[in-house]
Structure formats: structure tokens, C-alpha cells
Amino acid sequence: MNQARTIVIFSTKGGVGKTLLSTNLAVSLARESNKKVLLVDLDLQVVGDMARILDLSAHKSMVDLAPLLGKTSTEEIKFDSFITRHSSKISFFPAVLKTAQASQIKPELIKRALALLTKDYDYAVIDAGKSFTESLVTVLNYANLILLVVTPDILSVYQTKWTLDILQSLHFPLKMIKIILNRAESAGGISWQEIRATLPCEIIIQIPSEGKAVGFAVNRKIPVVIDSPRCKVSQAIKKLSTELLTKNDLFLAHQEVVISAEKAQELSRETEFWQSHKLGEPPVEKPTLEKDEIIDLKKRIHKKLIEALDLKHLDLDLADVNKLRALYEKTEKHISNYLAEETHALLSSVEVRRRLIREIADEALGLGPLEDLIKDPEVSDIMVNNKDQVYVERHGKIELTAKRFISDEQVRQVIERIIAPLGRRIDESTPMVDARLPDGSRVNAIIPPLSLSGPMLTIRKFGRERFIIDDLMRFNTLTAGMAEFLRACVLGRKNIIISGGTGSGKTTVLNVLSSFIKEEERIITIEDAAELKLSQVHWARLEARPPNIEGKGAITIRDLFRNTLRMRPDRIIIGECRGVESLDMLQAMNTGHDGSMTTIHANSTHDVFSRLDSMILMAGTELPLRAIREMIASAINLIVHTVRLSDGSRKITQITEVAEMLDEIHISLKDIFIFKQTGMDSEGRVLGDFQPTGYIPSFLEDIKRRNISLSEELFKIH
């Protein structure tokens, strides 16, 4: 027998009538023909609705079929025992019977079950749910026709537009995708002409609004096409089934899409680079030569090194540890010989000579005066304002160092030494660049004419230590009660944004919150520059790529995000949202990828919305502010706001629930925990305490339903 013509009904937006339409379409197909029709409930988030509409009590599901596949010959499996019959002659087959079984539905199981079951039917109608996952793609691979259900409201239309973009990127042709416009005559709704102009697919049918007839049918547990066959809804569904039965060209062959989980680049190294070519402990004594004398001495020796080692044409790769170590040893010997030719009396000091050898070698081959700062574990940021000003941040406070460069040209050489192995360049035509050191530290450089004081260099060091929640409590970043609440939110798959200013600890908090994710979940992280340090084994890392010297080959965070949707993620974590990828992130949060997390630069929790508004508008979608705010309110559950205080300490000053829309553009924010500053002590340390506000999160019951323990005592004001 030929494979059934498979119709997959799908929508990324809930509440559009997808399940009702799937059920009634299957019943109508059976009533209008003598064909065998299979109805499959593959909505794993809303379990049991389809069975209730049909007044059926299924006893077996796809989960029960799994143990037999592979162990028993398919000819020996009695498929009839897995099917529940309805009086309309359709066969009903659910994927699961209870929500807890959803995790057992794997793509391979779906693939094998559908391949076997659909052989015995003429038509298969599948309700595929609303989550854009690898399981959905597996279902779509069996589709001969994809029907997207849309309602005439702006959020549904734009989510459908995003869905079509994803389907096209997966190479599903638009020809096999049709639109069902449900509740087409809704008062105040968008006209079908506007929807047709916005969406590049044919509207195959318009289903009118007829709440009374549909409501009666649902409450009586009878399909509306049977209960009220003469109503407008039933007539429209009958018309659609007639087209499906008579128009063979509506059905295309299966479009097989293979999802490959790309292996992320392994950025962690067994050997720590900056310790591998250490030239000895820093001396306790500094040279007592005058500054100008030191500079003149270094210039003379550097000139000799250029001639001896041909430094200008030397291929230096900072990532090649062994090659660099050998080159350092050779260079040190040359420097030692050249210093022996100098007559200054102070050069007879062993400590002075050792320090000069190390500094000159660093300037010739490494990062010059920055080498010590790179190795200093207490330094988190290095800021070169010009050749004479090198600042660092230690323990949250910025201070000027005694480090100096010989010249602006030396600063330029250090910058070029960093970026050249990456295929990047910096010159008057490209006067700014972002790059990364071999140990993962982030680098930003900018030169004249944009920088008026000479070449500037900023390095955000890659923290090697992996913090846990106990560390944050020890640092007084949050309390045990706040930690317990955040842990429950992560386990309860709440979508979380961590906001704050530069250097406020957003990435550190994101790393710690990520540690609460269960080991069995597949985590995919997307970053502009790799900073996240997760402890889970099943962690795939993606990093954006800047354009090459010709300005081509860039791979943006948005590109990576869309690819991630094909990689079957359980959790998506974006290191930082700062561009058009924000729209895709919100869409994914709204369509089944709950438990996602990201950070965003913002000065307050309210400022998060303004930042997201502007970033989404950058995507060129021309969404009205009302639609953007509705998308934000429905996608984000929690905002965790971090602040670096005046004493350099970093604290979570607000944990806030994104509650509800107050009107067309205003979203209600409810603080759950706050930090209240009371003053400063005699040493300049900030005084204050963390306090619950008394507000109980609206999703508390949902967390408890997931069997996550969370006491309401945490939220009470003491």
C-alpha cells in the first residue's frame, strides 16, 4: 500500500485553534470519502485536548510503541492495538498520554512510528504542536502538505512570517506550505488582503468566527462538523477537505531535511598559554635607570634584534606555544649579549638585567608591558589609553599602572601581533577591530584618525575560575533565599534576561545560573566572543565570526541562532543580545524554547524594554511597538539586574517578574527581591541589605507542579 498523504498542521502561536481544526479536518476527510484517515496528536505541550474533543480515552501511545521497534519484526506488531477508533471512522493515535512522557518522544521514534503507521492509511493529519524543535522537523519530513494556522492579529501574523523564514532556511519549498486563516471575520482583525500581502504563501481557506457553534460542540465532546454540519465553520472545513481530496497537486513529495548537530570548536586548552612561556618570577627590585635612559636603551637593542632576527618579517603566532618558547629563548640570548656591550654601571645588577631581558623580549615578541598584567590573576581589565597611560581594573576598581610603551608604534605592533594570526587587519581604512587572545581574553583596538591620542587597546581578560552559587553568596552578590529562587526558576524553565552595565557581572551570573541546568539537557551557547564556562558535558558552543580582510565571510549571532534551531537544543543561551538577533530570541522563547537565557546591557529593569525595542526595530521588521511589547511580555519571565557599586562590589540589585501588559505599550514589572543601599562605611564600602518585597511570583504554582520545592516563606518581608 502507498504511504498516506500526510498533512501537518502547525502554528508557533498558541490559542489559534490548531487542535480543533486538525480534529475536524480529519473527521471531515473521512466523512466526505471512503478513505482511511489517521489523526495523530503530536502536541507534546498540551496533552489530551484532542482526545477530549473526540470524547476518546486512548490506552496506548507512541511511547508504548517504542520498546517494540527494533526488537520485534514490524510484521509481528499488531498496530490495531495502538489505535483508538472514533465513530466517524477515523483512527486516533496520540504521541503521549501524560505530560511527563514528552521527554521520551525522540526524533528517531517519531520517524519509525510514522513510517510504519502511515502505510495503512490514505490520509494522515498530524497536529505538530507549536515548538520549533528537531522533533517538529522530523514530522515535517513526512509532510506532503504543511498547513500553518494564522489568526488575524499582528502577533500571529508576524510569528508566522518568522516561521516561514525558518522553514525556507530548512529548504521546505513555499509551494508545499499553505495558510489557514482562522477566525477570519474577527472584529478589529487584520484583513485577509493585508495578511496575504505580508505572508508569501497562499491562504487555502478562511475559517469564519462562530464561537457559539464551536463552543457547544467542544462542550458536548462532538466534532463541530458532526454536531453542527450546517454552520459556517463546518462548511469551511468541508470545503477544505474537498479540495484536499480532489486537488492532487496540493501534495508534494517528502522534503527530507537532515539536521546535523555541528561540533562546536573546542576553545579550552590543556596548557595555559600565558604561563607556558613565563620567563621567571618578577624581580623584587626595579631598574633605577631614568625613564629616558631605559627607552633609549630598549630602542638600541630593539634595532639590533630587528637586524639579527628579521623581526619585521618574522611569522609570529601567539597560539603556537612551542614555537614561541623556542623563539623567546633565542631572543633572550641575543638581548643578553647586547646588554653586555652596554656600559651603564647599573646593568651589572642581576635583577636589573633579568627584568630588562624579559621586558625587551616581551616588547619584541609578545605584548610588551602588558605581559605582566595579562599574567596577574587580580587584573580583570587592561585599558591602554595611549603609550604613556595603561590602566587596569583590580577587584572592581580602576587604577593607573606604572607601565609604559616605548612609542605609539610599539602599541600598533602589539595590536597587529594579536590580530594578524586571525586574518584581521587595522589601518586607516579599518581603524577599529575586535579580536581574541589565545587564552580567550577579548580585545578591542582603535587607532587614529578615530583615536586622537594615539592607538588605544582594551583587553577584557578571560576568567579562568568557574564560580558557583556559593561563591556569589560569599561575595555578598545575593542571599541564600535569592539563590534558591533563581535555582527553581532555571529548573522550572523560565526565560531569564540578566541585565546590567558594563563590568557589572552579567556573564558571571549567567554562568552560575547555567550550572543549575540538568545534565541530561542539551545546551547550545551562542557568543560574540567565547566567555561562558559551563560544567555540563552535553554543551555545544558556537561563536560568531567577523568579516575577513575583504569584508566578507561574517557569521553573525543571528545566523548562528537560526542554525541552532536545527540542532535540537533543550536550552539556548546567548552570551549577550545586542542586535537584530533579539527578535529571533524572543520568537524562540515564545515557541517552545523555554528555559532560554541571555544578557543585555541596560541601566535598569525598565530600560531592558527600551533596549529590546530598539534592537528589534534594527532588524527592519517594522513591527509596531504594541506587537513588540506583547512579544516581550509573553516571552520573558524574569529579569535579574546586576550593578557594580561605587566600592567595586557587584550585586544583584533586583530580581523582577515580567508580569503582564498594562495597556498597549506598558508592561507591568513586579520586583521580587531588591538590594536597598543604606550608606557607606568609613572605608568606602557600600552598606545595605537584600530584601524580599512580599510579592509572590505568578508562576510559583507552575514551578511547584514541576515538583520543584520552593517555600513561600522566601517572599515574605521579615
N, C-alpha and C positions, 0 to 999 in steps of 0.2 A: 504494500500500500504506500502511496506517496506521502511525503511529510505534509502535515497540516499547514494551511496558510495561517501564519502567526501574526496577530495584531497586538502590539504592545502599547498600552495606554499609560501616559506618564505626565507628571507635572511637578516642577520644583516648588510650587507653592501649595500649601495645604488649604483645604476648605473650598476647592474649586469644583467638587462633585465628581472627582475622578472614579472613586469606587462605585458610586451609584450608576454612572454611565457605563463602566465596564460590565457590571452585573446585568443591566438591562439590555445592553448591546448583545451580549452572549445569548440571553433569553430570546431576543428578537430574531437573531440569526437562526436559531433552532426552530422558532415558530413559523418563520417565513420560508422554510425549506425543509427538506428531508435530510439535511446534512447533520453529521455528528459534530457537536461543539463541546470543546473543553474550556472551562473557566478556571484560571489559575490566580490565586491570591498570593502575590509576592511582595506585598507591602509589609515590610518587617517592623515598621514603627507603629502602625495602627493595626493591631491584631484582632480579628474576629468580626469586624464590621460587615464584611462581605457575607459571612455565614449568617449573621443576624438579618440582613436584608432579605436573604433567601429562606430564612427560618429553617436552617440546616444545622445539624450537630455532627461535625466531622470527627471521626475517631482516629484517623491516621493522616500523616502529612509527609512532606518531603523529608523531614528529619527521620521518620521511621523507615523510609526507603533507603537511606544512606548505608546502613550496615549490610544490606543485601547486594549492593552494587560492588562488583569486583570479587565477591565471594561466591555468588551463585550465578549460573548461566541465566541470561536475560529471558530465555525461553521458559525457564522454570519459575520465574517470578509471576505471581498472579496479580497483575496490575489492577484488576477489578476490585480487589480488597482494599486498595488505597483510594479508590474513587468514591465520592458520595453523590448519589443521583438526586436530581431535582425533578419535580413533577412536570416541568417544562421540557424534560428530556435532555437538559444539559448535564454534563459531568463536572463536578466541582472538586478542585484539588488545592488545598492550602499548603503554603510552604512550612508554616509553623502553627501550632495550636495555642502557644502561650509565648509572651514576650521574651521570657528567659531563654527560649530555644533559638532566638535570632542569630546568636553568635555561631551556631552550628551550620548555618547556611553559607557554604563556601562556593566560590565560582565553579569549581570542578564538579561539585554536587549538582548545581543548577544545570550545568552543561549536559551531564549524563542523564539527569532525570528528564529534561525537556526532550532530548534526542530520542529517548525510549518512548515517552508517553505520547508525544505528538504524532507518532507513526500511525496510531489507531484512530485519528480524527481528521475531519475535513478542515475545521477551523479551530484555532486556539486563541482565546482572548486572555491577555495577561495584564493584570494590574501591577505595575512595576514600582509603585511607591513614589517617593519624592527625593530619595537620597542619591546624589551623583557619586556612585561608588563603582568598584570593579565588578561587583555583582550585577549592577544595572547594565554595565557594558556587556557582560556575559549574556544577559537576557536580550539586549538589543541585537546581539549577533544572530539570534534566532528569528528576528523580526523580518517579515516581508512588508510590513507597514507599521510606521510609528505615528501614533495619534497623540498630539500634545493638547491637553485641556487648558484653555485660557478663559478667564472671566474678564469682562470689560472694565477693569480697573487698572490704574497705571502701574502698580506694583507687580501684578500678574503679567502684564504685557512686557515689562522690562526684564523680569526674571526669565520669561520665555525667550526673549531676544538673546539673553546671556546663554540660555540652554542651547539655542540653535548655534551660537558661536562654538560652544564646546563640541556639539555633535559634528559640526563641519570639520573642526580640528581633528576629530577622530575618524574623519573620512566617511561619515554616513552622508550619502547624497541627499540634497534637499528634496529630490523627486520622491523619495520614499517617506517623507515627513509631511503630515497634514495637520491642520489646526481644527479642533472642535471648539467653537465659541459657545460656552455655556452661559446661561442667564443673559442671553443676548439682548433682551429688551429691558434690562435693569434701568430704572430711572436714575439719571445722572451718570450713567456709564459712558465709557468711550464708544464712539460709533464704530461699526464694523469697518467702515471705509478707512478710518484712521488706523485701526489695527492692521488692516491689510497693507496700508502704506508703510507701517513700521516693521512688520514681520515679513520676511521673504518667502513665506510658504502659503499654499492655497488653504483657504478656510473651507473645509469639506462640508461642514454643516453648522447651522446656527440653532442652538437649543434655546427656546424661549424660557422665560421665568414663569413658573407655575407652582409656587410654593405649597398651595393648598392640596393639590392632587398628589404631589410628591410626598408631602408630609403624611397624608392619610396612608399612602402605600407603605412607607417606611414603618410607620407605627403598627400597621397590620401585618408587617413582615411578608409582604407580597410585592414582587417587582411591579413597578408602575405601568409597564407595558401590558401586564396582565390585569392589574387592578383597575386601571383607567385607560383602556386602549384608545379611547377617542380624544383624550386630552392632547394639548399641543406638544407637550414633551414626548409623549408616546409616539405621536405621529412623526415627529422629527427623528426619533431614534429608529422608527420603522423605515423611514426614508433612507437613513444612513445604512441600515442593514441591507436594504435592497440594492444600493449602489455597490456595497461590498460583495454581494452575491452575483452581480451582473457585470461589473466592470473589472475584467481580469487585469487590465493594465495598471490598476492601483497597486498591485502587489509586485514587488521586486524580489530578486533572488537574495539570499542571505548575504549580508555585508560583514564578512569576518574581520574583526579588529583584534589585533594581538597587543596586549598590554605588557610591556616589559618593564620590570622594576629596575631602573638603572642603578648600577652600583655607584654610590657616591664616592668621590675622591677621599682617600684616607689622609687626613691632614695632621694627625698626631704622629709624632716621631719618637723612636726609641731613644735617640741620642738628642739631648738638649743642645741646640746649635751654639747658643751664646756662651755655653760653658765649655764646649768642646775645644775651642782654641784660646782658652784663658792663658794669659802669659805670666801667671803668678799672682800672689796676693798684693793688693795696693800697698805701696810703701807708707810707712808712718811719717816719713819726712818728705816735704815738697821741695823742689828745686828753689834755691834762693836767688836765681838769676833774675834780673829785671825783665819785665814783660817784653819790651822791645828786643832785648838780647835773645830771649827764648824764640821769639818769632823769627828773627834774623837767622839764628842757628838752625831752626827747623827748615827754613826756606833753602838754606845752603845744602843741607843733607837731602832734602826732597829733590832738589835739582840733580844731585848726583845719582839718586835712586832712579829717576826718570831715564837717565842715560844708561845706567847699569842693567836695569830690569825691563827697559822699554815699557814703562807703566802706561803710557798713553795708548798702547796697542795691546795691552795685556787683557786677556779674556778672563775677567773676574766673575765667578759665580758664587755668591754668598751662601748658596744652599749646598754646595759641594764641600762638605766638611773636611774630607781627607786632603783634597787638592789645596784647600785654603790653609790648612795647618802646615803642609809642606812649604807653601809659599811664604807663610809667616816666618818659619824657621830660617829660610834662605834670606829673607829680607832683614831679619834681626841681625844676622851675621854681618851683612853689609853695613847696617847702621852702626853696629859696634865698632867696626873698622874705621868708619868715617868719624865717629866721635873721638877715637884715639888720635886723630890728626888735629883735633881742636886743642887749644892751649889754655882755655879758661880753667883756673885752679879748682873751681867747684865741681868740675867734671870728674875729679878724682874720687868723689863720693860714690860708693857703690849704689846707694839708694837713688841718688840723683840720676846716675847713668841708667839704672834699670827703668826708672819712670820715663825718662826721655826716649829710651829704646821702644818702650811699649806705646807711648803716645805717637811717636813718628810712624811706627808700623801701623797703628790704627788709622792714622791720617792717610797713609799711602794705600792701605788695602781694605780697611774696614770703615767704620762710621766716625772715625776721628774722636773728638772729645765726647761723643755721645756713647762710646763703648761702655764706660763705667756706669753710666746711667741706665743703659739697657740691662746690665747685669744686676743692678741694685733692686732687690725684691720689694723695697719700700716705695719705689718710684712707680706711679701708675700712668703718668702722662709726662711727655717731654715736649717743650714748646720752644722752638728756635725762632725768635723774632728778627734777629739779624746776626751777623758774625760775632757781635760783642754781647749779645743778650740771649742766654739759654736759661729758661725757667723749667721747673719741674713741679709736679704735684705729689706731695707726700702726705699720707693719712688725711686726704681731703683738703689740704691747704697748699696754696701755690707759693713757691719761693724762688728767688733768683739764685743761680749757682755761680761758682767761680769759673765755670767752663767757658772757653773762648775758641773761636775758629781763627785760623791764620788770616783768612780773606774770604770775600764773597765767593770767589772761585772755588774755594775748598767746600763751602756749603753746597754749591752746584754739583761738585764732584760726588759728594755723599748722596745727594738726591739721585743723580744719574746711576750711581752704583746700585742703588736699591731698585730702580725701575727698569734698568736695561735688560736684566735676565727675564723680565716679564713681558718683553716685547713692547714696552711703553717708551714714550719719549717726552721730554719737556723742553720747549724752546719758545721763541717769541710768538709763534703761530699757535702753540698749545701750551699756554703758560701756567696751567694748573693740572694736577694729576693726583689720583688716588691709587694707592698700591698697598702691598702687604709684605712684611719681612718674613724670612723663612720660619720664624717661630710663631707666626700668626698675628703679630702686632700690626695694627692699622697705621698707615702713613698717608698724610696729605701734604703736598708741596705746592707752593705758589711762588712765582718769580716775577721780576719786572717785565713789562711795564705795569702789571696789576699790583705788585707789591712795591711800594715806594721806598722802603728802607732796605732793600736787598732781598735775596732768596729767603723764604720762610719755610719751616718744616715743623710739622706736628706729628707726634707718634703717640698713639693710644696703645699701651702695652697689653699684650695678651696675658691675662691672669692664668697662671698655671694651677692655682689651687682651686679645687672643686668644693664649693661651700654647700652645706646642708642647712636645714631649717634651724637646727640647734645653734649653728654659728650666728645666724641672723638674730636669734634671741639673745645670744651672748653679746652681740654688738649693740643690743638695745634698738634694733631696727623695727621690731614688733614684739607683741606679747605672745605667751603660750596660747591664749584664747584666740587671738587673731590667726595664729599658725594653724590651730585646729580647724577653724572655719575655712581657711584657704585650702587646706588639705581636702576637706569634704567637698568643696566646690570643684576641685580638679577631678576627684574621683567621681563626682556626680556629673561630669562632662559639661560644666558650664563654660560658656565662651568668655574669655577674660582678656581685657586690654590692660597693660601696665603702662601708665603714663608718667611723665616727669621731664625735668630739664636735662641738659647735657651733664653727664657725670653724676647723676642722682642715684645710680644703682639699678636702673631698669633691667639691664641684661642679667645682673646678678640675681635679682628677684625672679626673673623668668627662668633661669637655670634651676633655682631652688624649687619653684612650683612644678617644673617639669619632672623633678625627681619623684613626685607623688604618682605619676602615671604608672599603671601596672606593667609588669614585664612582658605580658603576653600581647600587648598592643603594639602595632606597627606605627612608629613615629617618623615623620619626614619633616626635617627642618630646612628652611629656605633663608639664606642670609646674603647680604651685600658683601660683607666680609666676615669670615667664619669666626665666631666668638663663643657660640653656645657649647657647653660641655655637659652632655647628658650621661647618665650612668647606665641607662638601659642598653641591652645587647641589640635589640631589633630597632636600630636607629639609622636611618638613611639621611645623608647630609648633602644638600645642594647649595651651590654658591654661584651668585651672578658673575657674569664676565663682562668687563668693559670692552669698548671697541679697540681694535688694533691700531697700528700706526696710520693705516689708511682710513681709519674711522669706521671700519666695518667689523662684523663678527660679534657685535654686542649681544649678550643674552641677559635680559632684564629679569628682575624678580617676578614681574607679571608673567613673562614667558615660562619661568620655572614653575610658578603657581599653577598655571593651566596644565603643564605637564604632570604635576603632582596628582591632579585629579585622575590621571590614568594609572597611577602607581599603587592603588588600593591602600590609601592611608587610613589608619584609625584616628590619628591625630596629626594636624598640620600646625606647625609652629613657625611663624615668620619672625626672624630676629628683630626687624624693625620695619614698620609700614611708613613710607614717606613719599608715596607716589600713587600712580594710577592703579597699582595692584590692590589698593584698599577696596575698590569696587568688587573685584573678584573674591577677596577675602570675605566681605560681608555676604556676598551671594552664596559662597560655600557654607558659611555659618548658618545661613537660612535654609540650606538644602541638605541637611543631614550630616554635615561635618561638625557636629557639636563637640565641645571639648577643645576647640582651637584656641591658640594663644598668640599674642603678639605684643610689641611695644610701640609706643608712639611719643613723639616729642610734644609735650603740652604743659602749660603752666598751671593748669587746674583740671579738675574733672569736667567742668563745664566747657573748658577750652578744647577738650577732646572732640566734641561735636563740630566745632568750627573747623578744626584741622581736618577731620574726615570729610566735611562738606567740600572744602577747597580741593582736597586730593581727588575726590570722586569727580568733581567738575573738571579737573585736569584731564580726566580720561576722555573728555569730549562726548559724553553720553547725553548732555543737555537734559538731564533729569531735573524736574522741579524740586525745590527744597523740601516740599512736603513728602515726596516719594523717597528722597534720600533719608530724611529723618525717620520715616516709617521703617525703612530698611535697617537703619542703625538700631532703632528701638527693638525690633524683632530679632536682631542678630546677636547683640551684645547683652550679656547678663551682668557682668561685673567689671568695674574699673578699680584698679589698685594704683593709687597715686604715690609716687616716691619723690622725696625732696632732699637735696643736700643743704644742710643748715649752715649757719654762719660759722660754727665751730668745726666744720668739715665732716661732721657726722651725717650719716644717711639714714633716713627713717621713712617708713610707710605712714604718711600723714592722713590718708583717707582710704577706706575700703567702702565702695559705693555701689549700690544696685541701680542698674538702669531699669526703672520701674515701668513706666507706661507713657503713652502720648497724652499730653495735657490738652493740646489743640493741634492745629495743622503743622506747626513747626516746633513747638516746645515739648521737650521730653522731661519727665519727672525723674529726678535723681534723689535717692534716699541713702544718706550716709549710715553705714552700719557700725563702723569704728572710725575714730578720729584721734589725731595727736593734738593735744592742746598745750601750747607753749606758755609757761608761766613766768619766765625770766631767764637770767643768766647768772652764773656764779662768778666768784672773784677771778677765776682763771679763764673766763670767756666761754665756758661750756654752757650749752643750752639746757635749761631746766624745763620739765614738763612731764605729762603722762598721757598714756593711751587710755581712751575711754570708749566703751560702747555707748551708742546713742539711745538705746532702748528699742530701736526699730528692728522688727523680726523680718528677715528676707521672705519675699513672697514665694520663693522656690524651696523653702525649707521642707515642706511636705514631700516634694518631688525627691529631694535628697534622701529623706527617710524611707521612701518607697524603694529606693535602690539599696536598702539595707545598710546605709551608712549612718553610723551613730553620730549624732550632733545634738547636744543639750541646749535647750532654750535659755538656760541659765547664763550662757555666754553673752547674750544680748541684753541682759538686764543691767540697769545702772545701779552701781553699788555705792 
